Amino acid sequence: MAGDDIIVNDGVTVRSTGGDVTFNAGDKIQLGVTTGTGTSVDTNTGTGMVNLNAGVGDNDGSGEVQLIGAANVESSNVSTAINISAIDVTLSSTSVINASNATGIVTITAADATDTFDLGASNTLANNII
């Protein structure tokens, strides 16, 4: 069913101080609504991961992660810091995905070979493997 979305509004911070942040959406995960103030999803510990999973239990071909405006996804985990799993991933030119630990990695996985990863020309992808 379309509309199984998680939307985090502009100016909102979602933070775990003791573990992982995991969003599981049937369709879309959208961080930010406009190109205005940023949205932030992060872990404030060395052990937490950020997991953004869109298209969970998909039955309509919809599963997108969108980072709009100055959206920020950050983790200092020493292994897989940030995991994004979706059919399509779209980042605005001011979005940031940051594995801030020197050994932390970002993984982006998708369901099939026709996927779109639109990283834009101005995105910051520091210390990551994609």
C-alpha positions as CSV (number, residue, x, y, z in Angstrom):
1,M,0.0,0.0,0.0
2,A,1.4,3.4,-1.0
3,G,1.8,5.9,1.9
4,D,3.6,3.6,4.4
5,D,6.1,6.5,4.9
6,I,8.3,7.9,7.7
7,I,8.8,11.6,7.3
8,V,11.0,13.6,9.7
9,N,10.1,17.3,9.5
10,D,12.5,20.2,9.0
11,G,14.5,21.2,12.2
12,V,13.9,17.8,13.9
13,T,16.7,15.8,15.4
14,V,16.4,12.0,16.0
15,R,19.2,10.9,18.2
16,S,20.0,7.7,20.2
17,T,22.3,8.2,23.2
18,G,22.6,4.5,23.9
19,G,22.4,2.5,20.7
20,D,21.1,2.3,17.2
21,V,18.6,4.4,15.3
22,T,16.5,2.3,12.9
23,F,13.7,3.4,10.6
24,N,11.8,0.6,8.8
25,A,9.2,2.0,6.3
26,G,7.0,0.1,3.9
27,D,7.5,2.7,1.3
28,K,9.5,6.0,1.8
29,I,11.8,7.5,4.4
30,Q,12.0,11.2,3.9
31,L,14.4,13.3,6.1
32,G,13.4,16.9,5.7
33,V,10.5,18.5,3.8
34,T,11.9,21.6,2.2
35,T,15.3,22.9,1.4
36,G,15.2,25.0,4.6
37,T,16.5,24.0,8.0
38,G,18.2,20.7,8.3
39,T,17.0,17.4,9.8
40,S,19.4,15.2,11.7
41,V,19.5,11.5,12.4
42,D,22.4,10.4,14.5
43,T,23.9,8.2,17.2
44,N,25.7,10.0,20.0
45,T,27.6,6.9,21.0
46,G,30.5,5.0,19.6
47,T,28.4,1.8,19.3
48,G,25.2,3.0,17.6
49,M,24.4,2.5,13.9
50,V,21.9,4.4,11.8
51,N,19.7,2.1,9.7
52,L,17.3,3.5,7.1
53,N,15.3,0.7,5.5
54,A,12.7,1.6,2.9
55,G,10.5,-0.8,1.0
56,V,10.3,-3.2,3.9
57,G,7.7,-5.9,3.0
58,D,7.3,-4.1,-0.3
59,N,4.2,-5.0,-2.3
60,D,4.0,-2.0,-4.7
61,G,7.5,-1.4,-6.0
62,S,8.0,1.7,-3.8
63,G,10.9,2.1,-1.5
64,E,12.9,5.3,-1.4
65,V,15.2,7.1,1.0
66,Q,15.2,10.9,0.4
67,L,17.5,13.4,2.2
68,I,16.0,16.8,1.5
69,G,17.7,20.2,2.2
70,A,20.4,20.1,4.8
71,A,19.6,16.6,6.1
72,N,22.4,15.0,8.1
73,V,22.9,11.3,8.9
74,E,25.8,10.6,11.2
75,S,27.3,7.8,13.2
76,S,30.7,7.2,14.8
77,N,30.4,3.4,14.9
78,V,33.7,1.7,14.2
79,S,32.2,-0.9,11.8
80,T,29.1,-0.4,9.7
81,A,28.1,3.1,10.9
82,I,25.3,3.8,8.4
83,N,23.2,1.3,6.5
84,I,20.7,2.5,3.8
85,S,18.6,-0.1,2.1
86,A,16.1,1.1,-0.5
87,I,15.1,0.8,-4.1
88,D,16.1,4.5,-4.8
89,V,18.2,6.9,-2.8
90,T,18.1,10.6,-3.4
91,L,20.3,13.2,-1.7
92,S,20.0,17.0,-2.0
93,S,23.1,19.0,-2.8
94,T,23.4,20.0,0.8
95,S,22.8,16.6,2.4
96,V,25.5,14.9,4.5
97,I,26.1,11.2,5.2
98,N,29.1,11.0,7.6
99,A,30.7,8.0,9.2
100,S,32.8,10.1,11.5
101,N,35.0,7.3,12.9
102,A,38.0,6.7,10.6
103,T,37.1,3.0,10.3
104,G,33.3,3.4,10.1
105,I,31.6,2.7,6.7
106,V,28.4,3.5,4.9
107,T,26.6,0.8,3.0
108,I,23.9,1.5,0.4
109,T,22.1,-1.7,-0.8
110,A,19.2,-2.1,-3.2
111,A,16.8,-4.7,-4.3
112,D,17.6,-5.0,-8.1
113,A,19.9,-3.8,-10.8
114,T,17.7,-0.9,-12.0
115,D,18.3,1.2,-8.9
116,T,19.0,5.0,-8.7
117,F,21.6,6.5,-6.4
118,D,21.5,10.2,-7.0
119,L,24.4,11.5,-4.8
120,G,24.6,15.0,-6.5
121,A,27.7,17.0,-7.1
122,S,28.0,18.7,-3.7
123,N,27.4,15.9,-1.2
124,T,29.9,15.0,1.6
125,L,30.7,11.3,1.9
126,A,33.5,11.1,4.3
127,N,35.3,7.9,5.3
128,N,32.8,5.8,3.5
129,I,32.6,2.7,1.2
130,I,29.7,2.7,-1.2
